[in-house]
Amino acid sequence: MDLGISGRRAAVAGASSGLGLATAQALAAEGVRVAICGRDRARIDAAAKTIGPLAVPIVADVSTPDGATGFVEASIEALGGVDILVANGGGPPPGTFATTALEAYPAALDLNLLSVVAMCKAAVPAMQVQRWGRVVAITSVAVRQPIAHLILSNTARAGATGFLKSVALEVATDGVTVNSVQPGFHETDRLRNLNTDLDAVAASVPAGVIGQPHDFGAAVAFLCSEHAAYITGVHLPIDGGSYRGLL
């Protein structure tokens, strides 16, 4: 299926590896020029090589609002504009209510909430002017079903989801869609760092397997497509059935 976005310009944050890289690869496969970022020059340059000539590597740290804004501004300068924004970033440290100090929360909110706000502030107004745009934020299934020992992520990403829904309603008449995707267990470095028994993780998923990043990237690319023009304000679990709720 032709997604109808060849020639569009995308800023994909946190794309030196994992789900961000897989998303950038999927968009580039559709002919989208992609600006990607990571904190390490060697890693982001290597990631760009796996994508090909449509990739522009940018060194940026989107864990703070200033860094997130800077990445979008650098992407606009490099590409001549941004039609698609994929807001993404790493997760904060694990912890529970009992083990997580109050002082740990601001950094987590910067990383998984305020950075999303900052990227949208930098990218969405121009999308409204041109009356076409796509925003997809990569959050977590923890928004619907909190994950044990990840209280910082559970809290910050839930806030981001409320923000994204609000923006979606405000910009829908401008031809801009705003959605989020909620990954469950995918084969990434973060999953390996947080879990010692990946077989047990796979067994806990109704699909019986851990998700593959390239399948995740394809789903995000569809939400960025012309075919998804009537999909907005949606928060889509991509989790092999791990979320058990009805709504």
N, C-alpha and C positions, 0 to 999 in steps of 0.2 A: 504494500500500500504506500503510495506517495503521500507523505504528510503535508505537502504544500508549503514547506518552510525553507526550501532551498534559497540561499542568498540572505536569509535573516541573520541577525547578529545576537549572540548570546554571551552573557557573563555567568560563568559557573564557578561558584566559590568552593573552596576546599576540595580541589580536584586533582591533587597530586597522587591520589590513590583512592581505593574503595568506591563507594557509591557515587561520589562526585565525579571521579574519573570515568566511571562507566556511563554516567549521564552525558558527559561531554563527548565521549566516543559515539554514543547513540545519536546525538544531535549532529555531529560532524558527518556521520554516515548519511544524514539526510540533506547534506549540503549547507549546513549552518556554520558560519564562522564563529569560533568559540574563543573567548578570552578566559583563561583558567588561572587560578591562583593557588599558591601554597607558600609556606614560610621559608622553605629552603630552595635556593636557586638550582642546585643540581637535581633535586627531586622533581621540581616542576618542569624543568627543561626535559628531563627524561620522560615525564608524562606526556608532554606536548609531542614528543617524537612518536609515541604510540598512537597518537591521534592523527598526525599527518600535517600537511601544509595549511589546513584551515585553523590550526590552533595557534594562539598567541599566549605564551607563558608570561605571567606577571607575578612578581614576588610581593606578597601582601599577607598580613595577619588579620583575619576577620574576627578575631576573638574580642575586639573592642569596637565600639561604634565608629571611632575615627578611622580605624583600619578598614572597616567594612565600607565606609563611605569612600575612602581612598581607592579601594579596589574597583568599585563601580565607576568612579571618575576616570581611573586609568583605562578601564575597558572602553568607556565612551571615546576617550582620546585615541585609543589604538584601533578601534573598529569604525569610528565615525558615528557611533550611536549604539544603543542597546535596545533590541526588540524583545528579548527573552532574558529573564533573570531567574537563575536557580540559586536560591539562598541555602547555604549549607555550611556546616562547621563541625568540628569535633565535639565530643561529649565531655562534660565536666567529670571530676573524679567521683568514684563510687562512694557511697556512704548511706547511713540511715539517719532518722531523726535524732537518735541518741548520740551518734558518733560525728555528726556534721555540725560544726560551729556556725553560729550566726554570721561570722565574718566571711564564711565561704560563699555565701549566697550572692553578693554583688558581682563577683567574677563570673559565676554561672549565668546570671541574668544578662550580663554583657555578652557572653558567648552565644547563648541560645535564644535570647529574646531581643535585646537592644540592637545586636548586630543585624538581625532580620529587619527591624524597624529602620535602621540606618540605610541598609541596602535598598529597601523599598522607597524611602524618601529620596534617594539619589537617582533612582531609575524610573519610577512610575510616572511622575509628572510629564516627562517627555513622551512616554507611551500614550498618555491621555491626549496630548496635543496631536499626535499622529493618528490617533484613534485605532491603534492596534498594539497589543502587548500581551505578554504571557509572564506570569510570576508563578513559580513553583518552589515551595520551601520543603526541604527534606527535614522532617522532624523525627518522630518515633511512635511506634504503637503504644508506648508508655503514656501517651496523651489520653488514650482511651482506657488503658488497663495498666496502671502503674507497675513498674518493674521493681522488684525487691532490691534494696541496696543501691538504688539510683535516684535518691530523693531529689538531688539537685537537677538532674535532667528532667525528671517527672514534673517538677515545678516550673522550670523555665520554659520548657517546650509547650506546656499547657497555656502559658501566657502568650506565647507566639501564635498559637492556634486561634486564640480569641482576637488578637490583633489582625491576623490574616482574614478571618471571616468578616471583620468590620470593614477592612479595606475593600474586600471583594464586593460588598454591597454598595460602597460609595462609588466605585469606578466601573461598575458593570455597564452603564450606559455609554461609556467612552470606548468600548471595544477592547477593554483590558480584562483578562481573566486572572483570578488569584486563587490558587489551590495549594494544598500541601499533600505530601505523601508520607506515610507513616510506616517505615520499614520495621519488620520484625527481626528475625535472626538471619543475617546474610553473611557470606564468607568474606569477612573483612578483618583487618588487623585489630580493630577494637573488639570484635567478638572473640578473637583468639586471646586477647589480653585479659578479658573479663571472665573467660570460661576455660577451665582445664579439661573438661570432658565434652568434646564436641559431639560425640555419639549420643550422649544423654540429651544434649540440646536438640539434636535432630529428632530424637524420639519424642520430645515434648511437643513437636509441631504436628498438627493433623496431617499435613502433606507428607510427613515422614522424612523430609530432607531440609537442609539449610539452603536458603535462597542464594542464587547466583547474581552477582552485581550486574551482568550484562542484561539479564531479564528485567531487573529493576530499572536500569537506564532506559530500556525500550518503553516502559510504562510512562516514565517521566517525559520522554520525547513525544509520546502521543498527547499528553496533556498540553504540550507546547504547540500542537499542530493546528492547522485550519479546521480539522474535523472536530476538535474539542472546543470550538468557539462558544458552545452553549453550556459548557461545564465550568462553573465558577462557584467559589465558596465551598468546595468539596474538600474533605480531608480523608484521603483514601488509604486504608491499610493495605500494605503489600507484605504479607506475613505468612503465607501458606496456611491461613486459617487459625493462626494463634489467638487472635482476638475472638472471644466467644460471645460477645454481646450481640443483641439484635439491632441496635441503633449505633 
